[in-house]
Amino acid sequence: MPTVLVIAARDDWPTDRVVKTLQDRGTAVFRMDAAEFPQEATLAARIDDAHPWHGGLTTSLRALDLADVSACYFRTPHPFRLAPGMSGPERRFAAAQARAGFGGILTALDCRWVNHPSAMSRAEYKPFQLAAARECGLTIPPTLITNSPDAVRAFAGDIPGPLICKPVASPVFIEGNQLRTVYTRRLTQDDLADLTGINTTAHLFQAWMDKTHEIRLTVAGEHLYAAEVHSKTETGHTDWRSDYKSLTYRTTETPPAIAEAVQRLMRHLGLRFAALDFIVSPAGDWTFLEANPCGQWDWIQHATGHPIAEGIADELLGVTP
């Protein structure tokens, strides 16, 4: 029977909500974590002149006929768990083979995707996002990506206000077995006078945009769920992720012109789900910051009542609003 294949971390509870929503609708769901391959899951797939890729995927709990997959929900699975005792070179080789074999078969499935891994990989590049957003009619902040201190100072001279600096890629890293996050920060004159370390890697600089609040716009297919994000502190006003306790949320409507541009952007990026961040000026204008193809959404559903899990399920089942 038609089955939704879910590839996600076993401990990802937002995925639990989507799976329950699908099952409550009577949908067959086959869920696994990529970490189950190759030790706990077996793949056997064939292709020839007469047949496309076909075969089966089996875990310790159940089996899946690849021909039954009608849709795939792909969300941050854990890495492949390889057999112990391998040398470093052997592990790297085996991981590459698993990615090309297991991952290759999955991405070749002709089904609905939320989201296809190749589209997600490309869409995660912020420079690509900003260019696409601009092309699709969204307003973006003046932006510089550089490792040159002189370029930063020149950019600052062209901008009639403060600058912010933030990571180009994931802001999270591990140091001393502790999880750390690099938040957006406004640059001071002292920062511009001493840009030591800028030449060590790429940095993203943008013009600081005056704002009253931010918007987290969660998109699932044709569903657009907009939530205002307000902070009571200066730290949270600069980067709301740095002070969740100061935040309050309010549902809002997406302006029609923004909604149309966002749908153009989603098509351009090849995505059916994304969490987009905007800032809203005192005049009410929306400025695009970024789109996360695997963004968190469960806390927004809890805070606002937006039926995001239901929207994701709709998209996986091909239900249009």
C-alpha positions, 0 to 999 in steps of 0.5 A: 500500500502507499507508504510515507517513508520517514528518514529522521533521527529517532529522538527527533520529537517534531518528527514524532508529531508528523508521524502521529498526524499521518497515522491518525489519518490512516497513512502507512508510515515506514520510519527509520534513522540513517544510523540504522544502516548498515548494521541494523537495516538491509537494502537490496535494490535492482535496476535494469533495462526493463525496470527502474530501481526496485527492491526492499528496505528491511529493519529489525522491525519491518520491511518496505517495498520501495515501489510502495513509497509515495512520499519521503519526509527527510529530516536530519537523520544521524550519521551512518553507524558503521561496524566497530573495529574499522580503521580510520581509512576504512570508516571513511571509505565505508561511510562514503559507500553508504552515502552513495549507495543507501543515499543514492537509492533513496534520492532516486525514488520518484515520489513526493519529497519534503525535502529532497536532500539535494535541494536541501544541500544547495539551499543551505548556502546563504549566498545562494539564498540571498541571490534567489530571494532578490531574484524572486522579488524579496527585499534583502539587506546589503550584504558582504561576505569576505575575509578581508578587513579592508573590504569590511571597512569599505563596506562600513563606509558605504552603509549609512548605519551600523553593521552586524556580523553573523556566521555564513553557515551553522552557528553551532560548534563544539568546544571542550565537549560543550555546545556553543553558538555564535550569535548575530552581533552589532559591530562597534567602532572599536570592532571596526578599528580592530578586525583581527581574525577576519582573514582566517575564514569567510564572514558575513556582514550586513547592514543593520535594519531598524525593526519592531519585531521579526517574523518566523514564516514556516512554509509547508507546500501551499501553507504559510504559517507566519508568527511575529517574534517579539523580544523584551531585551536588547540582546534578543532584539539583536538576535532572538535565538540568544534569549528565548526567555524574553520572547513572545509570539503572535500569529499574523498574516503574510502580505500577499506580495510577500506570499507570492514572492516566497512561493517563487523562492520555494520553487526556485530553491526546489523546497516544499518545506522551509522556515524563513526569517524576516525582520519588519521595519517600523513602517511595516516592510518585510526584509528577508534574512534567511531560509532554513530547509530543515528549520525547527518549527515545533515550538512555534506550533506550541506557542501559536497554535499554527497547525504546522505538523498538519501542513507537513502531512498535507504536503506529504499526502498531496492535499492542497489547502 
